[in-house]
Amino acid sequence: MAKRSPVEVFSEWAEIGKDEGMAKGHHSAVTQMLEIALPTDESFSFLDAGCGNGWVVRLVSQMERCSQASGVDGSEPMIEKAKATDPGGSYFCSDLLEWVPSSLFDVVHSMEVFYYFDKPLELLSHIHDSWVAPGGLLVMGADFYRENTVSHDWPEKTQINTMTLLSEGEWIALFEKAGFTEVKSRRIDPKEGWAGTLCVTGRKATGF
Ligand SMILES: C[S@@+](CC[C@H](N)C(=O)[O-])C[C@H]1O[C@@H](n2cnc3c(N)ncnc32)[C@H](O)[C@@H]1O
């Protein structure tokens, strides 16, 4: 069987209900990413890039300091699910490389999405230039990366045609090349046989 694009595969996941298991699997790492990324002393606007069924948008939109939460994903079935669950919510169906928001966000979050691009630098530069507000933060989570050796066979297992395997250091270098400052990385929930979710953050300079 020919390999398929990430959006084709995740659209099928939405149609057969596998998106819910994925949300549960990502919950612990995402909660910790949000603790790292969300301001505790001021209001913030929030975007989830590759939001799937929108579960993180709904979680964050209930927080007291959140002034606006939106999600964007390239899969129509994922976005239809998000809108059906949360009719008043703000969801957009678009390829991330093509989407340009009407206003910038203080926090852009993304879990398990960026390695589905064959040129992640192009995406990081687009997010830096067109999505993040000056002084705002990008937080990325990834389980498919060089040091997490157990993930290396996922392209074969999932039959997805675009999965870019980078090391922690390579992700940090790409964030910096895209223009982010204060770039930091950590591993979330590592255990025997699992290197943890790689979490990388970067800030857009205030004077940008
Ligand atoms: C592994 S899922 C993660 C979904 C969500 N972040 C979560 O944690 O439940 C990856 C998501 O990225 C989306 N995606 C992949 N490539 C994309 C692209 N080029 N443009 C927009 N969305 C894309 C897929 O449709 C899918 O919903």
The ligand as an SDF file (V2000), in Angstrom:
LIG
                    3D

 27 29  0  0  0  0  0  0  0  0999 V2000
   -0.4350   13.6590   15.7170 C   0  0  0  0  0  0  0  0  0  0  0  0
   -1.7880   14.7020   15.3240 S   0  0  0  0  0  0  0  0  0  0  0  0
   -1.7820   15.7530   16.7710 C   0  0  0  0  0  0  0  0  0  0  0  0
   -3.0910   16.4660   16.9960 C   0  0  0  0  0  0  0  0  0  0  0  0
   -3.1610   17.3010   18.2670 C   0  0  0  0  0  0  0  0  0  0  0  0
   -2.0620   18.2440   18.3310 N   0  0  0  0  0  0  0  0  0  0  0  0
   -3.2140   16.4220   19.4860 C   0  0  0  0  0  0  0  0  0  0  0  0
   -2.2530   16.4400   20.2780 O   0  0  0  0  0  0  0  0  0  0  0  0
   -4.2060   15.7120   19.6660 O   0  0  0  0  0  0  0  0  0  0  0  0
   -1.1070   15.7380   14.0600 C   0  0  0  0  0  0  0  0  0  0  0  0
   -2.0820   16.7630   13.5090 C   0  0  0  0  0  0  0  0  0  0  0  0
   -1.3640   17.6320   12.6140 O   0  0  0  0  0  0  0  0  0  0  0  0
   -2.1990   17.8920   11.5020 C   0  0  0  0  0  0  0  0  0  0  0  0
   -1.3450   18.2460   10.3560 N   0  0  0  0  0  0  0  0  0  0  0  0
   -0.3350   17.5010    9.8290 C   0  0  0  0  0  0  0  0  0  0  0  0
    0.1940   18.1290    8.7740 N   0  0  0  0  0  0  0  0  0  0  0  0
   -0.4730   19.3010    8.6230 C   0  0  0  0  0  0  0  0  0  0  0  0
   -0.3840   20.4010    7.7270 C   0  0  0  0  0  0  0  0  0  0  0  0
    0.5100   20.4100    6.7220 N   0  0  0  0  0  0  0  0  0  0  0  0
   -1.2100   21.4510    7.9000 N   0  0  0  0  0  0  0  0  0  0  0  0
   -2.1420   21.4480    8.8800 C   0  0  0  0  0  0  0  0  0  0  0  0
   -2.2750   20.4350    9.7830 N   0  0  0  0  0  0  0  0  0  0  0  0
   -1.4510   19.3810    9.6520 C   0  0  0  0  0  0  0  0  0  0  0  0
   -2.9940   16.6170   11.2960 C   0  0  0  0  0  0  0  0  0  0  0  0
   -4.1780   16.8130   10.5550 O   0  0  0  0  0  0  0  0  0  0  0  0
   -3.2450   16.1520   12.7300 C   0  0  0  0  0  0  0  0  0  0  0  0
   -4.4760   16.6150   13.2350 O   0  0  0  0  0  0  0  0  0  0  0  0
  1  2  1  0
  2  3  1  0
  2 10  1  0
  3  4  1  0
  4  5  1  0
  5  6  1  0
  5  7  1  0
  7  8  2  0
  7  9  1  0
 10 11  1  0
 11 12  1  0
 11 26  1  0
 12 13  1  0
 13 14  1  0
 13 24  1  0
 14 15  1  0
 14 23  1  0
 15 16  2  0
 16 17  1  0
 17 18  1  0
 17 23  2  0
 18 19  1  0
 18 20  2  0
 20 21  1  0
 21 22  2  0
 22 23  1  0
 24 25  1  0
 24 26  1  0
 26 27  1  0
M  CHG  2   2   1   9  -1
M  END
$$$$
